[in-house]
Structure formats: structure tokens, C-alpha cells
Amino acid sequence: MELIIYIFLFLILFLGIIFNLKITNFKKVKEVRNKAKNYSKKE
């Protein structure tokens, strides 16, 4: 029974980490795109 609970908690943690990384990567991509746009406007 304890093993099932530990596996369940590990899966939640693992999914949370993956989801968090996807969100942060998406934000970074947006920032880079905005910087690229600003850079291309300057020239």
C-alpha cells in the first residue's frame, strides 16, 4: 500500500516538473522572440 502512495506522489512530482519546464521554456521563447523583434526594428 505504501509503495502505491510513493509511486503516486513521484508521478505527481514528475509531471509537475515537466509541466513547469514547459511553461518556463514557453516564456523564454516568447522573450527571445520579443528581443529578436526589437532588434530587427532597430536596424
Buried (B, 14 or more C-beta within 10 A) or exposed (E): EEEEEEEEEEEEEEEEEEEEEEEEEEEEEEEEEEEEEEEEEEE
